[in-house]
Amino acid sequence: MNLPNLLTLSRIVMIPVFVVVFFLPVGWSYVVSAAIFALAGITDWLDGYLARKLNQSTPFGAFLDPVADKLMVAVALAVLIQEYAVLLLTIPATVIIGREIVISALREWMAEIGSRASVAVSYIGKVKTTAQMIAIVGLLAFPPGVFWAYVAIGLLYLAAALTLWSMGLYLKAAWPDLFPKQDSPR
């Protein structure tokens, strides 16, 4: 066990803490849950940076890091869908969650057939993740109906659009393996 892996595990441990804090019947629950989510986002960046800088990349970390990210984002979006209870937020949130499921399954299948590299993380995926994290922090920090919550919803729509774009890039890269051309009969 190394520091990058401990940081990744800390994100998973933060999930139930985040949920409990969000639903506490106190005025500061939104801001503190947003801070917990932001801290999780920072540990996501930090664990990757440290793993590369300290040469501490491990198979366990490579497996657990994306799992921790997806769990944190999916739980945060589920909490927000419940809290806001509006289609305006539900649409981009379900697009983002659905894309994560599709791409995770695609990566697993591509790894199984030995073509994992063709569905590596893209630059668009990194931009999408940044927009998504900022949007979620904003939605957590500001209650429904506040101006900044609407700004965060707009940013979540941008993240959802980038999500669809990056999914398209992943599917395009995987297309030859998904639908191999059959040899023509002779």
MOSUL-V28319 format. One record per pair of residues at least 24 apart in sequence whose ideal C-beta (glycine too) atoms are under 10 Angstrom apart, sorted by the first residue. I is the first residue (numbers start at 1). GAP is how many residues later the second one is. D is the distance in Angstrom with one decimal. If there is no record, write none. Layout:
i=I gap=GAP d=D
i=I gap=GAP d=D
This chain:
i=1 gap=57 d=9.0
i=1 gap=59 d=8.4
i=1 gap=60 d=9.8
i=2 gap=45 d=9.6
i=2 gap=48 d=8.4
i=2 gap=49 d=7.9
i=2 gap=52 d=7.6
i=2 gap=54 d=4.5
i=2 gap=55 d=9.3
i=2 gap=56 d=6.9
i=2 gap=58 d=9.3
i=2 gap=59 d=7.7
i=3 gap=43 d=9.1
i=3 gap=44 d=7.9
i=3 gap=47 d=5.8
i=3 gap=48 d=8.6
i=3 gap=51 d=7.3
i=3 gap=53 d=7.0
i=4 gap=39 d=9.5
i=4 gap=42 d=8.0
i=4 gap=43 d=4.2
i=4 gap=44 d=7.3
i=4 gap=45 d=8.4
i=4 gap=46 d=4.7
i=4 gap=47 d=3.9
i=4 gap=48 d=8.8
i=4 gap=49 d=9.3
i=4 gap=50 d=7.4
i=4 gap=52 d=5.4
i=4 gap=53 d=7.6
i=4 gap=54 d=7.9
i=4 gap=56 d=10.0
i=4 gap=57 d=5.6
i=4 gap=60 d=9.8
i=4 gap=61 d=8.3
i=5 gap=42 d=7.5
i=5 gap=45 d=9.8
i=5 gap=46 d=8.2
i=5 gap=51 d=7.9
i=5 gap=52 d=9.8
i=5 gap=53 d=6.3
i=5 gap=55 d=6.0
i=5 gap=56 d=4.8
i=5 gap=59 d=6.9
i=5 gap=60 d=8.7
i=6 gap=37 d=9.4
i=6 gap=41 d=8.3
i=6 gap=44 d=9.9
i=6 gap=55 d=9.8
i=7 gap=33 d=9.7
i=7 gap=35 d=9.3
i=7 gap=36 d=4.6
i=7 gap=37 d=8.2
i=7 gap=38 d=9.7
i=7 gap=39 d=5.9
i=7 gap=40 d=3.9
i=7 gap=41 d=9.2
i=7 gap=42 d=9.8
i=7 gap=43 d=7.2
i=7 gap=44 d=9.1
i=7 gap=54 d=9.3
i=7 gap=58 d=9.3
i=7 gap=61 d=9.2
i=8 gap=35 d=7.4
i=8 gap=36 d=8.0
i=8 gap=38 d=9.8
i=8 gap=39 d=5.0
i=8 gap=40 d=9.1
i=8 gap=43 d=9.0
i=8 gap=52 d=8.7
i=8 gap=53 d=6.1
i=8 gap=54 d=9.9
i=8 gap=55 d=9.6
i=8 gap=56 d=5.0
i=8 gap=57 d=5.2
i=8 gap=58 d=9.6
i=8 gap=59 d=8.6
i=8 gap=60 d=5.1
i=8 gap=61 d=8.9
i=9 gap=34 d=9.7
i=9 gap=38 d=9.4
i=9 gap=51 d=9.7
i=9 gap=52 d=9.6
i=9 gap=55 d=7.1
i=9 gap=59 d=7.6
i=10 gap=29 d=8.8
i=10 gap=30 d=8.0
i=10 gap=33 d=5.9
i=10 gap=37 d=8.7
i=10 gap=58 d=8.7
i=11 gap=26 d=9.9
i=11 gap=28 d=8.8
i=11 gap=29 d=4.7
i=11 gap=30 d=8.8
i=11 gap=31 d=9.9
i=11 gap=32 d=5.5
i=11 gap=33 d=6.6
i=11 gap=36 d=8.2
i=11 gap=53 d=9.0
i=11 gap=54 d=8.7
i=11 gap=56 d=9.4
i=11 gap=57 d=4.2
i=11 gap=58 d=7.4
i=11 gap=60 d=7.8
i=11 gap=61 d=5.7
i=12 gap=28 d=9.3
i=12 gap=52 d=7.9
i=12 gap=55 d=7.9
i=12 gap=56 d=5.1
i=12 gap=59 d=6.4
i=12 gap=60 d=7.9
i=13 gap=27 d=9.8
i=13 gap=55 d=9.6
i=14 gap=25 d=7.1
i=14 gap=26 d=5.1
i=14 gap=29 d=8.2
i=14 gap=54 d=9.1
i=14 gap=57 d=9.9
i=14 gap=58 d=7.2
i=14 gap=61 d=9.8
i=15 gap=25 d=8.2
i=15 gap=53 d=8.6
i=15 gap=56 d=6.0
i=15 gap=57 d=6.0
i=15 gap=59 d=9.6
i=15 gap=60 d=5.4
i=15 gap=61 d=8.8
i=16 gap=59 d=8.9
i=18 gap=54 d=7.7
i=18 gap=57 d=7.1
i=18 gap=58 d=7.2
i=18 gap=61 d=8.0
i=18 gap=122 d=8.7
i=19 gap=56 d=6.5
i=19 gap=57 d=9.0
i=19 gap=59 d=9.2
i=19 gap=60 d=6.3
i=21 gap=119 d=9.9
i=22 gap=53 d=9.6
i=22 gap=54 d=8.6
i=22 gap=57 d=5.5
i=22 gap=58 d=9.0
i=22 gap=60 d=9.7
i=22 gap=61 d=7.7
i=22 gap=118 d=7.1
i=23 gap=56 d=7.9
i=23 gap=59 d=9.3
i=23 gap=60 d=8.8
i=27 gap=116 d=9.8
i=29 gap=111 d=9.4
i=29 gap=114 d=9.7
i=30 gap=53 d=9.0
i=30 gap=109 d=9.2
i=30 gap=110 d=6.1
i=30 gap=111 d=5.8
i=30 gap=112 d=6.9
i=30 gap=113 d=5.7
i=30 gap=114 d=10.0
i=30 gap=116 d=9.5
i=30 gap=119 d=9.7
i=31 gap=109 d=8.2
i=31 gap=110 d=5.6
i=31 gap=111 d=8.9
i=32 gap=108 d=9.2
i=32 gap=109 d=9.4
i=33 gap=43 d=8.5
i=33 gap=46 d=8.0
i=33 gap=104 d=9.6
i=33 gap=107 d=5.1
i=33 gap=108 d=8.2
i=34 gap=42 d=9.5
i=34 gap=102 d=8.3
i=34 gap=103 d=5.0
i=34 gap=104 d=7.7
i=34 gap=105 d=8.2
i=34 gap=106 d=3.8
i=34 gap=107 d=3.7
i=34 gap=108 d=8.3
i=34 gap=118 d=10.0
i=35 gap=102 d=8.4
i=35 gap=105 d=8.7
i=35 gap=106 d=8.2
i=36 gap=36 d=9.6
i=36 gap=40 d=9.6
i=36 gap=101 d=9.9
i=36 gap=104 d=8.5
i=37 gap=35 d=7.1
i=37 gap=36 d=9.0
i=37 gap=38 d=9.4
i=37 gap=39 d=5.7
i=37 gap=42 d=9.7
i=37 gap=96 d=7.8
i=37 gap=99 d=6.1
i=37 gap=100 d=5.7
i=37 gap=102 d=9.5
i=37 gap=103 d=5.6
i=37 gap=104 d=9.0
i=38 gap=95 d=7.8
i=38 gap=96 d=9.2
i=38 gap=98 d=9.0
i=38 gap=99 d=5.0
i=38 gap=102 d=8.6
i=38 gap=103 d=8.8
i=40 gap=28 d=8.1
i=40 gap=29 d=8.6
i=40 gap=31 d=9.8
i=40 gap=32 d=5.2
i=40 gap=33 d=9.3
i=40 gap=36 d=8.8
i=40 gap=93 d=8.9
i=40 gap=96 d=10.0
i=40 gap=97 d=9.9
i=41 gap=28 d=8.9
i=41 gap=31 d=8.1
i=41 gap=32 d=9.4
i=41 gap=88 d=8.8
i=41 gap=89 d=9.0
i=41 gap=91 d=9.6
i=41 gap=92 d=4.6
i=41 gap=93 d=8.8
i=41 gap=95 d=8.5
i=41 gap=96 d=7.4
i=42 gap=91 d=9.6
i=43 gap=25 d=8.7
i=43 gap=29 d=9.7
i=44 gap=24 d=7.4
i=44 gap=25 d=5.8
i=44 gap=28 d=8.0
i=44 gap=29 d=9.9
i=44 gap=85 d=8.5
i=44 gap=89 d=8.3
i=45 gap=84 d=9.8
i=45 gap=85 d=9.7
i=45 gap=88 d=9.5
i=66 gap=34 d=9.0
i=66 gap=37 d=9.5
i=66 gap=38 d=7.5
i=66 gap=41 d=8.3
i=66 gap=55 d=8.8
i=67 gap=37 d=8.7
i=69 gap=31 d=8.8
i=69 gap=60 d=7.8
i=69 gap=64 d=9.5
i=70 gap=27 d=8.7
i=70 gap=30 d=5.1
i=70 gap=31 d=8.6
i=70 gap=33 d=9.4
i=70 gap=34 d=6.8
i=71 gap=29 d=9.9
i=72 gap=61 d=9.4
i=72 gap=64 d=9.0
i=73 gap=24 d=7.8
i=73 gap=27 d=7.1
i=73 gap=56 d=8.5
i=73 gap=59 d=6.7
i=73 gap=60 d=7.9
i=73 gap=63 d=6.9
i=73 gap=86 d=9.9
i=74 gap=26 d=6.8
i=74 gap=27 d=8.9
i=76 gap=56 d=9.6
i=76 gap=57 d=9.3
i=76 gap=60 d=5.0
i=76 gap=61 d=9.0
i=76 gap=63 d=8.2
i=76 gap=64 d=6.8
i=77 gap=55 d=8.9
i=77 gap=58 d=9.7
i=77 gap=59 d=7.0
i=77 gap=62 d=8.8
i=77 gap=79 d=8.7
i=79 gap=57 d=9.6
i=79 gap=60 d=9.4
i=79 gap=61 d=8.0
i=80 gap=55 d=9.6
i=80 gap=56 d=7.2
i=80 gap=59 d=5.2
i=80 gap=60 d=7.1
i=80 gap=64 d=9.2
i=80 gap=69 d=9.7
i=80 gap=72 d=9.4
i=80 gap=73 d=9.6
i=80 gap=76 d=8.8
i=83 gap=56 d=8.5
i=83 gap=57 d=8.9
i=83 gap=60 d=8.1
i=83 gap=61 d=6.7
i=84 gap=55 d=7.6
i=84 gap=59 d=9.1
i=84 gap=60 d=4.9
i=84 gap=61 d=9.3
i=84 gap=65 d=8.1
i=84 gap=69 d=8.4
i=85 gap=59 d=8.2
i=86 gap=58 d=7.5
i=86 gap=67 d=8.9
i=88 gap=56 d=9.8
i=88 gap=62 d=8.8
i=88 gap=65 d=6.1
i=88 gap=68 d=9.4
i=88 gap=69 d=8.9
i=89 gap=46 d=10.0
i=89 gap=50 d=7.3
i=89 gap=55 d=8.4
i=89 gap=60 d=9.1
i=89 gap=63 d=9.3
i=89 gap=64 d=5.8
i=89 gap=67 d=7.1
i=89 gap=68 d=9.6
i=91 gap=62 d=9.9
i=91 gap=65 d=9.3
i=91 gap=66 d=8.2
i=91 gap=69 d=7.5
i=92 gap=40 d=9.2
i=92 gap=43 d=8.3
i=92 gap=61 d=7.6
i=92 gap=62 d=9.6
i=92 gap=63 d=9.4
i=92 gap=64 d=4.6
i=92 gap=65 d=5.1
i=92 gap=66 d=8.8
i=92 gap=67 d=6.9
i=92 gap=68 d=3.6
i=92 gap=69 d=8.5
i=92 gap=71 d=8.2
i=93 gap=39 d=9.9
i=93 gap=42 d=9.8
i=93 gap=43 d=9.3
i=93 gap=46 d=9.3
i=93 gap=60 d=9.8
i=93 gap=63 d=7.1
i=93 gap=66 d=9.7
i=93 gap=67 d=8.0
i=94 gap=66 d=8.9
i=95 gap=61 d=9.4
i=95 gap=62 d=9.1
i=95 gap=64 d=8.9
i=95 gap=65 d=4.4
i=95 gap=66 d=8.7
i=95 gap=68 d=5.9
i=95 gap=69 d=6.7
i=95 gap=72 d=9.2
i=96 gap=32 d=8.5
i=96 gap=36 d=6.3
i=96 gap=39 d=9.4
i=96 gap=40 d=9.4
i=96 gap=60 d=7.7
i=96 gap=63 d=6.5
i=96 gap=64 d=5.7
i=96 gap=66 d=9.6
i=96 gap=67 d=5.2
i=96 gap=68 d=9.5
i=97 gap=66 d=9.5
i=98 gap=62 d=9.9
i=98 gap=65 d=8.7
i=98 gap=66 d=9.8
i=98 gap=69 d=9.0
i=99 gap=26 d=9.9
i=99 gap=29 d=8.9
i=99 gap=61 d=8.3
i=99 gap=63 d=9.8
i=99 gap=64 d=4.6
i=99 gap=65 d=7.0
i=99 gap=67 d=7.7
i=99 gap=68 d=4.9
i=99 gap=71 d=9.0
i=100 gap=63 d=8.3
i=100 gap=67 d=9.4
i=102 gap=65 d=6.4
i=102 gap=68 d=8.4
i=102 gap=69 d=8.3
i=103 gap=60 d=9.1
i=103 gap=63 d=8.0
i=103 gap=64 d=6.2
i=103 gap=67 d=5.6
i=103 gap=68 d=8.8
i=103 gap=71 d=9.7
i=106 gap=61 d=8.8
i=106 gap=64 d=6.1
i=106 gap=65 d=7.3
i=106 gap=67 d=9.4
i=106 gap=68 d=5.8
i=106 gap=71 d=9.6
i=106 gap=72 d=8.3
i=107 gap=63 d=8.2
i=107 gap=67 d=9.0
i=109 gap=65 d=8.3
i=109 gap=68 d=8.4
i=109 gap=69 d=8.5
i=110 gap=60 d=9.1
i=110 gap=63 d=8.8
i=110 gap=64 d=5.9
i=110 gap=67 d=6.5
i=110 gap=68 d=9.0
i=113 gap=61 d=9.8
i=113 gap=64 d=6.2
i=113 gap=65 d=9.9
i=114 gap=63 d=9.3
i=115 gap=58 d=9.0
i=115 gap=59 d=7.4
i=115 gap=61 d=8.7
i=115 gap=62 d=5.1
i=115 gap=63 d=9.9
i=117 gap=56 d=9.3
i=118 gap=52 d=8.8
i=118 gap=54 d=9.8
i=118 gap=55 d=4.7
i=118 gap=56 d=6.1
i=118 gap=57 d=9.5
i=118 gap=58 d=8.2
i=118 gap=59 d=7.0
i=119 gap=50 d=9.1
i=119 gap=51 d=5.1
i=119 gap=52 d=8.8
i=119 gap=54 d=5.7
i=119 gap=55 d=5.5
i=119 gap=58 d=9.1
i=120 gap=50 d=9.2
i=120 gap=53 d=8.4
i=121 gap=45 d=9.0
i=121 gap=49 d=9.4
i=122 gap=43 d=9.5
i=122 gap=44 d=5.9
i=122 gap=47 d=5.5
i=122 gap=48 d=7.5
i=122 gap=51 d=8.6
i=123 gap=43 d=9.0
i=123 gap=46 d=9.6
i=124 gap=38 d=6.0
i=124 gap=39 d=9.2
i=124 gap=41 d=5.8
i=124 gap=42 d=4.4
i=124 gap=43 d=9.6
i=124 gap=44 d=9.3
i=124 gap=45 d=6.2
i=124 gap=46 d=9.6
i=125 gap=37 d=8.1
i=125 gap=38 d=8.7
i=125 gap=40 d=9.3
i=125 gap=41 d=4.5
i=125 gap=42 d=9.2
i=125 gap=44 d=8.1
i=125 gap=45 d=8.2
i=126 gap=36 d=9.8
i=126 gap=40 d=9.1
i=127 gap=31 d=9.4
i=127 gap=32 d=9.0
i=127 gap=35 d=6.0
i=127 gap=38 d=9.5
i=127 gap=39 d=8.5
i=128 gap=30 d=8.7
i=128 gap=31 d=5.6
i=128 gap=32 d=8.7
i=128 gap=33 d=8.7
i=128 gap=34 d=3.7
i=128 gap=35 d=5.4
i=128 gap=36 d=9.3
i=128 gap=37 d=7.7
i=128 gap=38 d=5.4
i=128 gap=39 d=9.4
i=129 gap=30 d=8.1
i=129 gap=33 d=8.8
i=129 gap=34 d=9.4
i=129 gap=37 d=9.2
i=130 gap=25 d=10.0
i=130 gap=29 d=8.5
i=130 gap=32 d=9.3
i=131 gap=24 d=5.7
i=131 gap=25 d=8.0
i=131 gap=26 d=9.5
i=131 gap=27 d=5.2
i=131 gap=28 d=4.1
i=131 gap=29 d=9.2
i=131 gap=30 d=9.1
i=131 gap=31 d=6.2
i=131 gap=32 d=9.2
i=132 gap=24 d=7.1
i=132 gap=26 d=8.9
i=132 gap=27 d=3.9
i=132 gap=28 d=8.4
i=132 gap=30 d=8.1
i=132 gap=31 d=7.5
i=133 gap=26 d=8.5
i=134 gap=24 d=9.7
i=134 gap=25 d=8.4
i=135 gap=24 d=5.5
i=135 gap=25 d=9.2
